[in-house]
Amino acid sequence: MNIFFLLLKILSGYAIVLIIFGILSSILSFYICYRIKNNATFIFLSYLSITSLFTLYKFPMNGIMWTLFNTDYLNINIYECKIGMFVQFTSLEASAWILVLISVEQYLCVKVQHWRTIHFKPKRAYITVSCLVLFFIALNFNIFFTFGFEVDYPIEVVKNSTEFNMTQNVTIQYVKRILCYGDRRFPWTSWMIDIGPLHLTFYSLAPFAILGLANLLLITHLYTTRKPHSGQSAQNDKKKNKQDQMTKTIIYMTLLFIGITLPNATTTFFFNKLIITDYGSFLIRLFDMFSFSYHGLNFIVFYISNNRFRSEFKKLFSSAK
């Protein structure tokens, strides 16, 4: 067996575990964050948990179906394609920008006095994040009218040579085939391939830039205010400790997002060169799975780095006993 095909099977096994764990943990994260709905950050995290849940639907499943069952899940049905691509693009882009929103809002919280008590109450947090999600729904709504179509697909057919005719006859036959996205054989669909870099910009490059700046400011603030001011009350100390802990949670989430999704963003630029080799195809699948791991592992980051989330999780299960 080809070593790369064996590695792809292992990746498919990992993808199955990731999908199951990611779905269950995202639902649990949403419920826990929703219970803490008086805090803007946890409101955003509840939305992030839901969008992360939908990111695990299309592309990871296609890798499993293709490797283990030799089924092209992307092009299996026109309507499934439209729904799947819409859900995949929208959820990935919304997840990235909700993380941007979380980072920027947290910086404003630590820098602007009474930010959440006066300027940004929970109601405004709900409105802001809902508008953000609606923007990406509207941006990708064209997928329902463009992606997913049936074409007469050209296939080369080589006729066997005979005893008297040693040349091979090559003819073109056309078969009906469902395409989920563009194919260079059909020039009118090329824009669907070229839209990939645009999605990459919305999902990776633009968020990377803003997240990098926002988290640099958060880190600077965290380490320049480590020593408490003289005369600071115990209540203010407690408030600052909570802010610092949430700041650290956001920094960890951002570092994880950039570290895991950046390799996948890089391979996208070299996709055409990589896809023609076994090694390149494996790298594409490997980094693709890494990028989806972020959306499946948020629960672990929340639990390890945030006392309030961990406390609410323990309350949930202790009350169920």
N, C-alpha and C positions, 0 to 999 in steps of 0.2 A: 504494500500500500504506500502511496506517495506520502512522505512525511508531512507535507503541508496540508494534505487532505485530512490526515489524522489530527493535526493541530486544529483545523477548522471544526472537526467533530468535537474536540475538547471545548473549543470556544462556544459551540452550540449548546453543550451541556451547561456551561457557565451562564449562557443567555437564559436558559430555562430557569435556573435557580434565581437569576437576577430579576426576571419578570415576576416570578411568584413572590419572592421576598419584597421586591419593589412595590408591587400592587398592595400587598397586605400592610407593609410599613407606611406607605403613603396615606392609606385610609386611616390608619391609627394616628399618624402625625397630624392629619387634618382634624380629627376629632379632638385630640389633645390641645392643639393650638386654638381651635374654635372655642373650647372651654375657657381659654384665657382671652376673651374677646374685648377686654377693656384696655388692651395694649396694642398700639399700632403695629409694632414689629410682629407680634403673634398673629394679627389679622393678615398681614402680608404673608407670613409663613403658612397659614392655612390655605391661602390661594396657591402658594408655591407647591404645596403638597398635592393639590388637585391637578395642577398642570403637569407636575412630574409624573403623576399616575398615568396620564395619557401619552407621555413621551415614549413609554415602553410598549406601545401597541404595534406599530407598523414595521419599522426597520429591523429591530431585534428579532421579531417573529419571522421576517423574511429570511434572515440568515439561518434560522433553525430549519425552516421548511425547505430551503434550497440545499442545505448540507445533508440533512438527515433523510429527507423524503424526495429529493430531486424535483421539488415543486416550486415554480416561480410564483411566489405569493404576491409579488408586486403587480403582476399582470394577470391575475386569476379572474378578475371580474371588474367590469367598468365602474359599477356603482361602489363596490368596495374600495376600488382605487381612489375614486374622488373623495369619499369620506375619510379613508385612511391617510391620504396625502394632506388633506386639509387639517385633520387632527394632529398629524405629526409636525407639520410646519408651524402651525399656530401654537401648539403646546411648547415646543422647543424655544421659539422666539419669546413667548410670554414668560416662560420660566427664567430665561436669562435677564429679561428686563425687570421682572419682579425683584430679582436679586440686586439689580442696580438701584431700584427704588428703595429697597431695604437699607442699602449702604448709604445712600444720600440722605435718607430720612434720619438714620441713626447719627450721622455727622451733625445734622441740624439740631437733633435732640441734645447732643452733648455741648453744642456751641451756643445755642439760643436759649436763654433763660425762659422757663415756663413754656417751652415749645409745644409739648403735648397737652398741657392743661389749658392753654389759651388758644394757640394757633392751629394745632393739628389734633383735634379730638378724634375718637374712634369713628364717628360718622364720616368725617372727611377722609379718613384712611380707607374706609370701605368704598367711598365714591372714587377716590384716586386710583386704587388698584383695579376696580371694576372698569373704569374708563380705559385703563391700560390694556386689559384683556380684550375689551370690545374693539380697541384699535387694531389689534393683531387679527381678530376675527374678521374685521372688515378688510384688512390688507390682503388676507389670503382667501377671501370669499370667491375670488375669480376661479379658483381651482375647480369648483363645482361645474363651471361652464367650459373649462379648457382641458384639464387633465383627464385621462381615461377615454379612449376612443378605439374604434375598430378600423383596421387598415388591410389592404391587400398587400401582404408582405412578400417581397421577392426572395426566392430561394434558388440557388444554383443546383441544377440536377445534372450529374455526369453520367452519360450513357456508356455502358461497357463497349469496348472495341470488339470487333469481330475478327475472324481469321483473315478476311480479305481487306479489312479496314482497320489499320492499327492506330488511327488517330482517335482521340476521345472527343465526343460531341458534348458540349456544355450548353444546356438550355436553361432559361429562366422560367420558373413556374411561380404562380402567385397563390398564396393561401391566406385565409382569413386569420388575423391575429389581433389580440387585444394588447394595446400598448398603454401603459400607465402614464408615461411621460415621453419626452421627445426622443427622436431617432434621427441621426444625420442623413439617413436615406430619404427622409421626408423633410425637405428644407423648411416647410411651413411650421414644423414643430421644433426647430432648432432653439427658439427662444426659451423653451422649457428646460433645455439643458443649460443654457446660459444664465438662467435664473438662479442656478446653484450658488454662484459667487454672491448674489444679492442676499440669499438666505444666510450664507456664511457671514456676511457683514452684519445682518440683524441679530444673528445668534451668537457670533463669536467676537468679531473684530471691534465693532463699536462698543459692545458691553465691556470687552477687555480694557479699552482705553479709559472709560468712565470708572469702572471698578478699580482699576489701578490707581487712579488719582484719588478717588473717594477713600479707599482703604489706606493709602499712604497718609492722608490727612487724619484718619482714625488712629493709625498706629502712632503718628506724631503726637496726637492729643493724649493717647493712652500713656505714653512714656514721659510726657512733659508734666503730667498731673498726678504722678504716682505718689508723691509725698503730700499728705494732707496739709492744708493751711492751718496755722495755729488758731485755736479758738473755734475750729469747725465743730458743729454739733454732731452728736451721735446719729441723729436722723439724716443729716446731710451725708455722713459717712456711709450709712446704709444705702442711701439713694445712689451715691457715686459707685459703690461696689456693684450694685445691680446694673448700672449703666456700663461699667467696665466689663462685666461678665457678658452682657449682650454684645458689646463691641467685639470682644474676643470671639464669640460664636460667629458673628458676621465675617470677621477676618478669616477664620478657619474655613467657612463656607466658600468664601471668595477664592482663597488659595487652592482649595480643592477643585473648584469649578475651572479655574484657569489652568491648573496643573494637569487635569484630566482631559479637558476638551481642546487644549492648545495643540497637542500632537495630531488630533483628528482634523483640526482646521488647517494644519500644515500639509497633511497628505492630500487634502482636497486640491491644492494648487498643483500637485504632481500626479493627479488621478490618472490621466491618460497614459503616462509613462509607467505607472505602477501596475495598472490593471492587466497589462499584457504579459506579466510574469507571475509565476506561482508565488514567489517571495513577495512581490508587490501586492498581490491580491490578499495574501495573508496579513500583511501590514495594515492594509485598508480595513479589513475585518477586525483586527486586533484593536486598533485605535478607535474604531467605531464603537466597539463594545466598551472600551474605556470611557468614552464620552457619555454613554448611556448609564454607566455605573454611577456617575454623579447623581443622576435623578433617582436611582434606586437605593442610594446609601445615605440620603439626607437624614433619615431617622437616626442613624448611628451618630452623626455629627451633632444633632440636636441633643441626644441623650447624654453623650459624653461631655459636651462643653457647656451645657446650660442647666443650672440647678433648678430653675423654675419648671422647665419642661420635664426634668427628671422627677421632681416632686409631684407634678400633676399626673405623670405616668404611674407612679407608685400609688397615688390616691385612687386612681381609676381602678386599679386591680385589687387594692385592699378593700374598697367599697363593694367590689363584686363578690367577695368571699362571704 
